[in-house]
Amino acid sequence: MNPMALMQMKGLYDRFKKNHPKVPMFFKAAGTSIGEGSIIEISVTDPAGKKMTTNMRVSAEDLEMFNQLKSMLG
């Protein structure tokens, strides 16, 4: 992976944390209880009020990716 792209991603993530401090705190707290078989659900409500929801059952491969992302982003 391109080191410059990683540095840029880290900067974007740091800005995201500053703008939305509760989101990383939520993922940090929830991350301790996410394991294989857990279900993650995400909802988005657009400005017009339309809501979309999806979910996923966490696999061992997903956990590996989550751990890699955690180590990359600190």
N, C-alpha and C positions, 0 to 999 in steps of 0.2 A: 504494500500500500504506500502511496505517495506521502512522505513525511510532511510536505507543505499542506496537503489536503487534511491531514490529521491535525495540524496546528490550526488551520482555519476552522475545522469542525469543533475543536476545543474552544476557540473564541466564540463561536456561535452558541455553543452549549452554555458557556459562562454568562453570556448576555441573556439567554433564555432563563437561566436560574435567577438572575437579577430581576427580570421582568415578571416571573411567575414562581416565586419561591416556594409556594405550597406544593407544586407539582413534583419537583424532585424529592421533597420531604415525604410526600405520599408514597412515591415509588421506593424510597429507601425503607420506609416502614413496612410497606406491603411486600417488598422483596424478601424480607426475612421469612415470610410464610408461603412464598410461591415455590411450589415443588412440582415434580412430574405429576400430571393429572389435574393440577389446578386449572381453573377456568378464568381467563382474563376477558372482561367485557369492556368495550369502548363505545361511547355514545357521542354523537356530534349533533348539535342543534344549530342550524344556520340562522342568519338574522331574520329570516321570514318565519321562523318557528318550525321548520321541517326538521324532523329528528331521524337520524340513521343510527342503527346499533348493530354491532357485530361482536362475536366472541370467538375464542380459540381455547382449545385444551392444550396445556403446556406439555411438550414432549422433552425427552432427554436432550435432543439436539437443540431445542429452543433454549434450555437452561445453559447449554454450552455457549450459545450466541450471547445470551444475556450477560454471562460472566465475562466474556470477551469485551462487550460494550462497557461494562462497569470498569474493567481494568483500563480501557482506553480513555474513558472520560473522567476517571478518578472519582 
